[in-house]
Amino acid sequence: MTPPSTHTPQVGSERARTLWHAANQDFLHEGDFEQLELRSDFVPAVSAGCEVFGATVQISPIELVKRHSKEQYGLLTESIYAPARSRIEISYDAAAHLLVLYEDGVRREGETSIDGLPPSRLRNFANKLTFVPAGHSYREWHETSTPLRVTYLYLDPAKLQKPADAGTAYAPRAFFEDPILWATATKLKNLIERNQPESKVYFDALASVLAHELSRSGRELARTFAASRGGLASWQKRAVIGYIEEHLDERVSLVTLARLARLSQHHFCRTFKQSFGIPPQGYLLQRRMEQAKVLLSDRTNSITNIALTLGYAFNSSFTLAFRKITGQTPREFRRNVISEAGPPQRRSKQQQARWRQAEEDSSMTEGGLK
């Protein structure tokens, strides 16, 4: 298959032309994307050679988000960005599989539902995956606390399926973690966006690996459910996670958590990791840093106060922990959030004073830790 063209498809099909214009409507009305970006970097979401992609995710209101898409070799990738403090609704129901990579995002309120699964109101879904098999309906809405970055990978079932796994039935999954699948999907997305014809062999290999990883991930999830008796019981999860959420600003000891679960420390650590995929200490650190992101998005909170709120006696300790998890210092994260959110709204003199103090605090406390 030749690389897709950026020109309107001439295939004698009114439906194909309609789909092409619908797919590009977002670009033509998005003021932040310059017209020159509609060349090879932002090709149509639907091309004449990809009839399976008759529909992509529907987003409302569309003017709140930035999105771009790219198709190559029968697979389509699309990225969207929504600012903090916005409300958007997303829906999808089409003939292609959909793999969702939530690169970043925390919502104050919202719900995600997929046919065959109970609705989820998970608030922090950064670094999570969702898989929607072809023919399943997918709906979600968000009131965002932090900027939302999501990648959609649309997968043609005919191209994804191989003769060896023709009998594989892909099941829907919401907000799961799989670092191996994430890495493979990210490589495939990057390859599609680079649009290099000489990468066809590598592309086919990655597509095969992705199909295998989706199948493997589904089997492992089924085994996890089957072996759930070996993990924490529901009441133990509620007790432990509830305690952690209430004491994010304190030192949380394994002794206390094990006592809440009525287990020995060794047995508690093993069953906690089996239930959540990471040790208790790692879970606590992740939750602290996600809370830090929410606090940093409020420009009136100084970094010193945020560190103290999360139980760090020194800004340097907080900065090192934050950078270890996010790859950025708190000041860099705040600067990126502010630049993406656009110019600040008019503030009162008191709010302006608090914001200037927060900026001065950031400069003084992080200047030597870059």
BAMAR-396216 format. One line per 2 residues: number of its first residue (from 0); for each residue x, y, z of N, C-alpha, C. Coordinates in steps of 0.2 Angstrom, whole numbers, plus 5000, padded with zeros to 4 digits. Example, Ala and Ser with C-alpha at 12.3 -4.5 7.8 and 13.67 -1.06 7.14 Angstrom:
BEGIN
0> 5066/4972/5039/5062/4978/5039/5066/4984/5039  5064/4989/5035/5068/4995/5036/5064/5000/5039
END
This chain:
BEGIN
0> 5004/4994/5000/5000/5000/5000/5004/5006/5000  5003/5011/4996/5007/5017/4995/5005/5022/5001
2> 5009/5026/5003/5008/5031/5008/5002/5035/5006  4998/5037/5011/4992/5041/5010/4994/5048/5007
4> 4989/5051/5003/4990/5057/5000/4986/5062/5005  4988/5069/5004/4985/5074/5008/4980/5077/5004
6> 4979/5075/4997/4974/5078/4993/4967/5075/4994  4962/5078/4992/4955/5075/4993/4955/5069/4989
8> 4952/5063/4991/4952/5057/4988/4948/5057/4981  4950/5055/4976/4946/5055/4970/4945/5048/4968
10> 4940/5045/4971/4938/5038/4970/4931/5037/4967  4928/5043/4965/4921/5042/4963/4916/5040/4968
12> 4918/5041/4974/4913/5039/4980/4911/5045/4984  4905/5047/4983/4903/5053/4987/4904/5052/4995
14> 4903/5045/4997/4904/5044/5004/4911/5045/5006  4916/5043/5002/4923/5044/5004/4925/5051/5004
16> 4922/5055/4999/4923/5063/4999/4920/5066/5006  4914/5063/5008/4911/5066/5014/4915/5065/5020
18> 4918/5058/5020/4922/5056/5026/4928/5060/5026  4931/5062/5020/4937/5065/5020/4936/5072/5023
20> 4931/5076/5021/4930/5082/5023/4928/5082/5030  4924/5077/5033/4922/5077/5040/4929/5076/5044
22> 4933/5072/5042/4939/5071/5046/4944/5077/5046  4943/5081/5041/4948/5087/5041/4944/5093/5044
24> 4938/5093/5045/4934/5099/5048/4938/5101/5054  4940/5097/5058/4943/5099/5065/4950/5104/5063
26> 4953/5102/5058/4959/5105/5056/4958/5112/5053  4953/5112/5049/4951/5118/5046/4948/5124/5050
28> 4945/5122/5056/4942/5126/5061/4946/5127/5067  4952/5124/5067/4956/5125/5073/4961/5131/5072
30> 4960/5136/5076/4964/5142/5074/4972/5141/5076  4973/5136/5081/4980/5135/5083/4984/5131/5079
32> 4981/5128/5074/4985/5125/5069/4986/5129/5063  4992/5130/5061/4993/5134/5055/4991/5130/5048
34> 4989/5133/5043/4987/5130/5037/4993/5125/5034  4999/5128/5035/5005/5124/5032/5006/5117/5036
36> 5003/5117/5042/5003/5110/5045/4999/5105/5043  4995/5107/5037/4991/5102/5034/4994/5098/5029
38> 5001/5099/5028/5004/5095/5023/5005/5088/5026  5011/5085/5025/5012/5077/5027/5011/5076/5034
40> 5012/5081/5038/5012/5080/5046/5005/5079/5048  5000/5082/5045/4993/5081/5047/4988/5079/5041
42> 4989/5073/5039/4985/5070/5034/4978/5069/5036  4973/5067/5031/4967/5066/5033/4966/5060/5038
44> 4961/5060/5042/4960/5054/5047/4957/5048/5043  4954/5050/5037/4951/5044/5033/4954/5045/5026
46> 4957/5039/5023/4959/5040/5016/4955/5035/5012  4956/5035/5006/4952/5031/5001/4954/5024/5002
48> 4960/5022/5004/4962/5015/5005/4960/5012/5012  4957/5016/5016/4955/5014/5023/4948/5014/5025
50> 4944/5011/5021/4937/5011/5022/4934/5009/5029  4939/5005/5033/4937/5003/5039/4936/5009/5044
52> 4940/5014/5043/4940/5020/5047/4935/5025/5045  4928/5022/5044/4923/5026/5042/4921/5031/5048
54> 4924/5030/5054/4922/5035/5059/4928/5035/5064  4929/5041/5067/4934/5041/5072/4930/5044/5078
56> 4934/5045/5084/4930/5047/5090/4927/5054/5089  4921/5054/5092/4917/5060/5091/4918/5064/5098
58> 4920/5071/5097/4921/5075/5103/4917/5081/5103  4914/5082/5109/4910/5088/5109/4911/5092/5116
60> 4912/5098/5116/4912/5103/5110/4919/5102/5107  4919/5102/5100/4926/5101/5097/4930/5107/5097
62> 4927/5113/5098/4932/5119/5098/4936/5119/5104  4935/5115/5109/4939/5115/5115/4945/5111/5115
64> 4946/5107/5110/4952/5102/5109/4956/5104/5103  4962/5102/5103/4966/5101/5097/4967/5094/5096
66> 4967/5093/5089/4968/5086/5087/4972/5085/5080  4975/5080/5079/4978/5079/5073/4979/5071/5072
68> 4979/5069/5066/4979/5062/5064/4983/5060/5058  4985/5054/5058/4989/5051/5053/4988/5044/5051
70> 4987/5042/5045/4986/5035/5043/4992/5033/5038  4994/5026/5040/4999/5023/5035/4998/5016/5036
72> 4999/5013/5030/4999/5005/5030/4992/5002/5033  4987/5006/5033/4981/5003/5035/4979/5004/5043
74> 4984/5008/5046/4982/5009/5053/4982/5017/5054  4978/5019/5059/4977/5026/5059/4979/5028/5067
76> 4982/5034/5068/4983/5036/5074/4981/5043/5075  4978/5045/5081/4976/5052/5082/4977/5054/5089
78> 4979/5061/5089/4981/5063/5096/4977/5069/5097  4974/5070/5104/4970/5075/5106/4973/5079/5112
80> 4972/5085/5113/4974/5089/5119/4968/5093/5121  4966/5093/5127/4961/5097/5130/4964/5100/5136
82> 4962/5107/5137/4965/5111/5142/4962/5109/5149  4966/5111/5154/4963/5110/5161/4956/5114/5162
84> 4952/5112/5167/4946/5115/5168/4941/5116/5162  4941/5110/5159/4936/5110/5153/4932/5104/5154
86> 4926/5104/5150/4922/5098/5150/4921/5096/5143  4922/5089/5142/4921/5087/5135/4918/5080/5135
88> 4915/5078/5130/4912/5072/5129/4914/5068/5123  4916/5062/5124/4919/5058/5119/4915/5051/5117
90> 4914/5050/5111/4910/5044/5109/4913/5040/5103  4912/5034/5103/4915/5030/5097/4911/5023/5097
92> 4910/5021/5091/4906/5015/5089/4907/5014/5082  4912/5010/5080/4914/5008/5073/4917/5002/5072
94> 4919/5000/5066/4921/4994/5064/4929/4992/5065  4932/4997/5068/4939/4996/5070/4940/4995/5077
96> 4945/4991/5079/4947/4991/5086/4950/4998/5088  4950/5000/5094/4952/5006/5097/4956/5005/5103
98> 4963/5007/5102/4967/5007/5108/4968/5014/5111  4967/5015/5117/4967/5022/5120/4973/5023/5124
100> 4978/5027/5123/4983/5028/5128/4982/5035/5131  4981/5035/5137/4980/5041/5141/4987/5043/5144
102> 4990/5048/5140/4997/5050/5142/4997/5054/5148  4992/5058/5149/4991/5063/5155/4984/5065/5155
104> 4982/5065/5162/4975/5068/5163/4972/5066/5170  4969/5071/5173/4966/5070/5179/4959/5074/5179
106> 4954/5070/5181/4947/5074/5180/4944/5074/5187  4941/5080/5188/4937/5081/5194/4931/5077/5194
108> 4928/5076/5189/4922/5072/5188/4922/5069/5181  4918/5063/5180/4918/5060/5174/4916/5053/5174
110> 4915/5050/5169/4913/5043/5168/4915/5040/5162  4918/5034/5162/4920/5030/5156/4916/5024/5155
112> 4912/5022/5150/4909/5016/5149/4910/5013/5142  4910/5006/5142/4911/5002/5136/4907/4996/5137
114> 4904/4995/5131/4899/4989/5131/4902/4983/5134  4899/4980/5139/4902/4974/5142/4905/4975/5148
116> 4906/4981/5150/4910/4983/5156/4906/4987/5161  4907/4987/5167/4904/4992/5172/4907/4999/5171
118> 4903/5004/5171/4906/5011/5171/4911/5012/5176  4916/5016/5174/4922/5018/5178/4922/5026/5179
120> 4922/5028/5185/4923/5035/5187/4930/5037/5190  4935/5033/5187/4942/5034/5189/4944/5041/5188
122> 4947/5044/5192/4949/5051/5191/4956/5052/5188  4960/5048/5191/4967/5049/5188/4969/5043/5183
124> 4969/5045/5177/4970/5039/5172/4976/5040/5168  4981/5044/5171/4987/5045/5167/4991/5039/5167
126> 4994/5037/5161/4998/5031/5159/4993/5025/5159  4987/5026/5159/4983/5020/5158/4981/5019/5151
128> 4979/5012/5149/4977/5010/5143/4969/5008/5143  4966/5009/5138/4959/5007/5137/4958/5003/5130
130> 4955/4997/5130/4955/4994/5123/4947/4993/5122  4945/4995/5116/4938/4995/5114/4938/4990/5107
132> 4936/4984/5108/4935/4980/5102/4931/4983/5097  4932/4981/5090/4927/4983/5085/4920/4981/5087
134> 4915/4986/5085/4908/4985/5086/4906/4986/5093  4910/4988/5098/4908/4990/5105/4907/4997/5105
136> 4903/5000/5109/4902/5007/5110/4906/5009/5116  4909/5015/5115/4913/5018/5120/4911/5025/5121
138> 4910/5027/5127/4907/5034/5129/4911/5036/5135  4913/5042/5136/4916/5045/5142/4915/5053/5142
140> 4915/5055/5148/4915/5063/5148/4920/5064/5154  4923/5070/5153/4928/5073/5158/4926/5080/5160
142> 4927/5081/5166/4928/5088/5169/4935/5088/5171  4940/5091/5167/4947/5090/5168/4950/5095/5174
144> 4954/5092/5178/4958/5095/5183/4965/5098/5180  4968/5093/5176/4974/5095/5173/4973/5094/5165
146> 4978/5097/5161/4977/5095/5154/4977/5088/5152  4973/5087/5147/4971/5080/5145/4975/5078/5138
148> 4979/5073/5138/4983/5071/5132/4981/5064/5131  4978/5062/5125/4976/5056/5123/4978/5054/5116
150> 4981/5048/5115/4982/5045/5109/4977/5040/5107  4974/5040/5101/4970/5035/5099/4973/5031/5093
152> 4973/5024/5094/4976/5020/5089/4971/5016/5086  4969/5017/5080/4963/5013/5077/4966/5008/5073
154> 4964/5002/5074/4967/4996/5072/4962/4992/5067  4964/4991/5061/4959/4987/5056/4960/4980/5059
156> 4954/4977/5061/4954/4970/5063/4957/4965/5058  4956/4966/5051/4958/4962/5046/4966/4962/5046
158> 4969/4968/5047/4976/4968/5047/4979/4966/5053  4976/4967/5059/4978/4965/5065/4978/4958/5066
160> 4973/4955/5064/4972/4947/5065/4977/4943/5060  4980/4938/5063/4985/4934/5059/4982/4927/5059
162> 4983/4923/5054/4980/4916/5053/4981/4912/5060  4987/4913/5063/4989/4909/5069/4984/4911/5075
164> 4981/4917/5075/4977/4919/5080/4970/4921/5078  4968/4918/5072/4961/4919/5069/4955/4918/5074
166> 4956/4914/5079/4951/4913/5084/4951/4917/5090  4956/4922/5090/4956/4926/5096/4950/4931/5096
168> 4947/4931/5102/4942/4936/5103/4944/4941/5108  4945/4947/5105/4947/4953/5110/4942/4955/5114
170> 4943/4956/5121/4938/4958/5125/4940/4965/5127  4934/4969/5129/4935/4976/5131/4939/4977/5138
172> 4943/4982/5138/4947/4983/5145/4947/4990/5146  4946/4993/5152/4946/5000/5153/4951/5001/5159
174> 4956/5006/5158/4960/5009/5162/4965/5003/5165  4968/5000/5161/4973/4995/5164/4980/4997/5162
176> 4985/4994/5165/4992/4996/5164/4996/4990/5161  5000/4991/5156/5004/4986/5153/5010/4990/5150
178> 5015/4990/5153/5021/4994/5150/5023/4991/5144  5023/4985/5143/5025/4982/5136/5021/4984/5131
180> 5014/4983/5132/5009/4985/5127/5010/4992/5125  5011/4997/5130/5011/5004/5130/5017/5005/5125
182> 5023/5002/5127/5029/5004/5123/5028/5002/5115  5025/4996/5114/5024/4994/5107/5020/4999/5103
184> 5014/5000/5107/5009/5005/5104/5012/5012/5102  5017/5014/5107/5020/5021/5106/5025/5020/5100
186> 5029/5015/5099/5033/5014/5094/5029/5014/5087  5023/5011/5087/5019/5010/5081/5017/5017/5079
188> 5014/5021/5084/5012/5028/5083/5017/5032/5080  5023/5032/5083/5029/5036/5080/5031/5034/5073
190> 5030/5028/5072/5032/5026/5065/5027/5028/5060  5020/5028/5062/5015/5030/5057/5016/5038/5056
192> 5018/5042/5061/5018/5049/5061/5024/5051/5057  5030/5047/5057/5036/5048/5053/5034/5048/5045
194> 5030/5043/5044/5028/5042/5037/5034/5041/5032  5038/5036/5034/5044/5034/5030/5043/5027/5026
196> 5042/5027/5020/5040/5021/5016/5045/5015/5017  5052/5017/5018/5057/5012/5019/5055/5008/5026
198> 5051/5010/5030/5049/5007/5037/5044/5002/5036  5042/5000/5030/5036/4995/5029/5038/4988/5033
200> 5044/4986/5032/5045/4979/5035/5045/4980/5043  5048/4985/5045/5048/4986/5053/5040/4988/5055
202> 5037/4991/5051/5030/4993/5053/5026/4986/5053  5026/4982/5048/5023/4975/5048/5025/4971/5055
204> 5031/4971/5056/5034/4968/5062/5031/4970/5069  5030/4977/5069/5027/4980/5075/5020/4979/5076
206> 5016/4979/5070/5009/4977/5070/5008/4970/5072  5012/4966/5070/5012/4959/5073/5013/4958/5080
208> 5018/4962/5082/5020/4962/5090/5014/4965/5093  5011/4970/5091/5005/4973/5094/4999/4968/5095
210> 4998/4965/5089/4993/4960/5090/4994/4955/5095  5000/4952/5095/5002/4947/5100/5002/4950/5107
212> 5004/4957/5108/5003/4960/5115/4996/4961/5117  4992/4963/5113/4985/4963/5114/4982/4957/5117
214> 4984/4951/5113/4981/4945/5115/4984/4942/5121  4991/4944/5122/4994/4942/5129/4991/4945/5134
216> 4990/4952/5134/4988/4956/5139/4981/4954/5141  4977/4952/5136/4970/4949/5138/4970/4943/5142
218> 4975/4938/5140/4975/4932/5143/4978/4933/5150  4983/4938/5151/4986/4939/5158/4980/4942/5162
220> 4976/4946/5160/4971/4949/5164/4966/4944/5166  4964/4939/5161/4960/4934/5163/4963/4930/5169
222> 4969/4928/5168/4973/4924/5174/4973/4928/5180  4973/4935/5180/4973/4939/5186/4967/4938/5189
224> 4961/4939/5185/4955/4938/5188/4954/4931/5191  4956/4926/5188/4955/4919/5190/4959/4918/5196
226> 4965/4922/5197/4969/4921/5203/4968/4926/5208  4962/4930/5208/4961/4935/5212/4961/4933/5219
228> 4960/4927/5221/4959/4925/5228/4966/4925/5231  4971/4926/5227/4978/4926/5230/4980/4933/5232
230> 4976/4938/5229/4977/4945/5231/4973/4948/5236  4973/4954/5237/4969/4957/5243/4962/4957/5241
232> 4958/4955/5247/4951/4955/5246/4948/4962/5245  4942/4963/5243/4939/4969/5242/4939/4974/5248
234> 4937/4971/5254/4937/4975/5260/4944/4977/5262  4949/4973/5260/4956/4975/5262/4959/4981/5257
236> 4957/4980/5251/4959/4986/5246/4955/4992/5248  4949/4992/5250/4946/4998/5252/4949/5001/5259
238> 4951/4997/5263/4954/4999/5270/4961/5002/5268  4965/4999/5264/4972/5001/5263/4972/5007/5259
240> 4968/5007/5253/4968/5013/5249/4965/5019/5252  4960/5018/5256/4957/5023/5259/4962/5027/5264
242> 4965/5022/5268/4970/5025/5273/4976/5029/5269  4978/5026/5263/4984/5030/5260/4981/5037/5257
244> 4975/5037/5254/4972/5043/5252/4972/5048/5257  4970/5046/5263/4969/5051/5269/4976/5053/5272
246> 4981/5049/5270/4988/5051/5274/4993/5052/5269  4991/5055/5263/4996/5056/5258/5002/5061/5260
248> 5000/5065/5265/5005/5070/5268/5009/5068/5274  5008/5061/5275/5012/5058/5281/5016/5052/5279
250> 5020/5050/5284/5024/5044/5283/5019/5038/5284  5019/5034/5279/5014/5028/5279/5018/5022/5280
252> 5018/5018/5286/5022/5013/5287/5019/5006/5284  5023/5001/5282/5020/4995/5280/5017/4991/5286
254> 5019/4993/5292/5016/4990/5298/5009/4991/5299  5008/4998/5298/5001/5000/5298/4996/4997/5293
256> 4999/4997/5287/4995/4995/5281/4994/4987/5282  4999/4984/5284/4998/4976/5285/4993/4975/5290
258> 4993/4979/5296/4988/4978/5301/4981/4980/5299  4980/4985/5295/4974/4986/5292/4971/4980/5288
260> 4976/4977/5284/4974/4971/5280/4974/4965/5284  4976/4965/5290/4976/4959/5295/4981/4954/5292
262> 4987/4956/5289/4991/4951/5286/4998/4953/5289  5003/4948/5288/5010/4949/5290/5013/4954/5285
264> 5018/4958/5286/5021/4962/5282/5023/4959/5275  5026/4953/5276/5028/4950/5270/5022/4948/5265
266> 5017/4945/5268/5012/4943/5264/5008/4949/5262  5007/4954/5265/5004/4960/5263/5007/4963/5257
268> 5014/4964/5257/5018/4966/5251/5017/4962/5245  5017/4956/5246/5016/4951/5240/5009/4952/5237
270> 5004/4952/5242/4997/4952/5239/4995/4959/5236  4998/4964/5239/4997/4971/5237/4999/4972/5230
272> 5006/4969/5229/5008/4970/5222/5004/4965/5217  5002/4960/5219/4998/4956/5215/4991/4959/5213
274> 4989/4963/5218/4982/4966/5216/4983/4973/5212  4989/4976/5213/4989/4983/5210/4995/4983/5205
276> 4999/4978/5205/5005/4978/5200/5011/4982/5202  5011/4985/5208/5017/4989/5210/5017/4988/5218
278> 5023/4988/5221/5023/4988/5228/5020/4994/5232  5018/4993/5238/5015/4999/5242/5018/5005/5241
280> 5025/5005/5242/5029/5011/5242/5028/5015/5235  5029/5011/5230/5028/5014/5223/5021/5017/5222
282> 5016/5013/5225/5009/5016/5224/5008/5022/5228  5011/5023/5234/5010/5029/5238/5014/5035/5234
284> 5020/5033/5232/5024/5039/5228/5020/5041/5222  5017/5037/5218/5013/5039/5212/5007/5043/5214
286> 5004/5041/5219/4998/5045/5222/5000/5052/5224  5005/5052/5227/5008/5059/5230/5009/5063/5224
288> 5013/5061/5219/5014/5065/5213/5008/5067/5209  5003/5062/5208/4997/5064/5205/4994/5070/5208
290> 4994/5069/5215/4991/5075/5219/4995/5081/5218  5001/5080/5217/5006/5086/5216/5004/5090/5210
292> 5003/5086/5204/5001/5089/5198/4994/5093/5199  4989/5090/5202/4983/5094/5203/4985/5101/5207
294> 4989/5100/5212/4990/5106/5216/4995/5111/5212  4999/5109/5208/5003/5113/5204/4999/5117/5198
296> 4994/5114/5196/4990/5117/5191/4986/5123/5193  4986/5124/5200/4983/5130/5203/4989/5135/5204
298> 4989/5140/5201/4995/5144/5201/4995/5148/5207  4990/5148/5211/4991/5152/5218/4995/5148/5223
300> 4996/5141/5222/4999/5137/5227/5007/5138/5226  5010/5139/5231/5018/5140/5230/5020/5133/5230
302> 5026/5131/5227/5029/5125/5227/5031/5123/5234  5033/5128/5238/5035/5126/5245/5029/5123/5249
304> 5023/5127/5248/5017/5124/5252/5015/5117/5249  5016/5116/5243/5014/5110/5240/5018/5104/5243
306> 5025/5106/5243/5029/5101/5246/5027/5099/5253  5026/5104/5257/5024/5103/5264/5017/5100/5265
308> 5013/5101/5260/5006/5098/5260/5007/5090/5259  5012/5089/5255/5013/5081/5253/5018/5078/5258
310> 5020/5082/5263/5024/5078/5268/5031/5079/5267  5033/5083/5263/5041/5084/5262/5043/5090/5266
312> 5048/5088/5270/5051/5094/5274/5055/5098/5270  5058/5096/5264/5063/5100/5260/5060/5100/5253
314> 5061/5106/5250/5059/5106/5243/5063/5102/5238  5069/5101/5240/5074/5097/5236/5071/5090/5236
316> 5069/5087/5242/5066/5080/5242/5060/5080/5237  5056/5085/5238/5050/5084/5234/5052/5085/5226
318> 5056/5089/5225/5058/5090/5218/5061/5084/5215  5065/5081/5218/5069/5075/5216/5063/5069/5215
320> 5059/5068/5220/5054/5063/5219/5049/5065/5213  5047/5071/5212/5043/5073/5207/5046/5072/5200
322> 5053/5073/5200/5056/5072/5193/5057/5065/5192  5058/5061/5197/5059/5054/5196/5053/5051/5193
324> 5047/5053/5195/5040/5050/5192/5038/5053/5186  5039/5060/5185/5037/5063/5179/5042/5065/5174
326> 5048/5065/5176/5053/5067/5171/5054/5075/5171  5050/5079/5175/5051/5086/5175/5051/5088/5182
328> 5054/5094/5183/5054/5097/5190/5047/5100/5191  5045/5101/5197/5038/5105/5198/5038/5111/5194
330> 5043/5115/5194/5043/5122/5191/5042/5121/5183  5045/5116/5180/5045/5114/5173/5037/5112/5172
332> 5035/5108/5176/5028/5105/5175/5023/5111/5175  5024/5115/5180/5019/5121/5181/5020/5126/5175
334> 5026/5127/5172/5027/5131/5167/5023/5128/5160  5024/5122/5159/5021/5119/5154/5013/5119/5154
336> 5011/5118/5160/5003/5118/5161/5001/5125/5160  5004/5130/5162/5002/5137/5161/5003/5139/5154
338> 5008/5137/5150/5009/5139/5143/5003/5136/5139  5001/5129/5141/4996/5126/5137/4989/5128/5138
340> 4988/5131/5144/4982/5133/5146/4980/5140/5143  4985/5144/5141/4984/5150/5138/4985/5156/5143
342> 4983/5162/5141/4984/5168/5145/4980/5167/5151  4982/5169/5157/4978/5168/5163/4972/5173/5163
344> 4967/5171/5167/4961/5176/5167/4963/5182/5172  4959/5187/5172/4960/5193/5176/4959/5191/5183
346> 4964/5193/5187/4964/5191/5194/4963/5197/5199  4962/5196/5205/4961/5202/5210/4969/5203/5212
348> 4970/5209/5215/4976/5211/5217/4979/5206/5222  4975/5203/5226/4977/5198/5231/4979/5192/5227
350> 4976/5189/5222/4978/5184/5219/4984/5185/5215  4985/5191/5212/4991/5192/5208/4997/5192/5213
352> 4996/5195/5219/5002/5194/5224/5004/5187/5226  4998/5183/5227/5000/5176/5228/5004/5173/5222
354> 5002/5174/5216/5005/5171/5210/5012/5173/5210  5013/5180/5211/5020/5182/5210/5024/5179/5216
356> 5022/5178/5222/5025/5175/5227/5027/5167/5225  5022/5164/5222/5023/5157/5220/5029/5157/5215
358> 5029/5162/5210/5034/5162/5205/5041/5163/5208  5041/5168/5213/5048/5169/5216/5050/5163/5220
360> 5045/5160/5223/5047/5154/5227/5050/5148/5223  5047/5147/5217/5049/5142/5212/5056/5144/5210
362> 5058/5150/5209/5064/5152/5206/5070/5151/5212  5068/5153/5218/5073/5152/5223/5074/5145/5225
364> 5069/5141/5225/5070/5134/5228/5072/5129/5223  5071/5130/5216/5073/5125/5211/5079/5127/5207
366> 5081/5133/5208/5086/5136/5203/5093/5131/5203  5094/5128/5208/5100/5124/5209/5099/5117/5208
368> 5093/5115/5206/5092/5107/5205/5090/5105/5198  5091/5109/5193/5089/5107/5186/5094/5102/5184
END
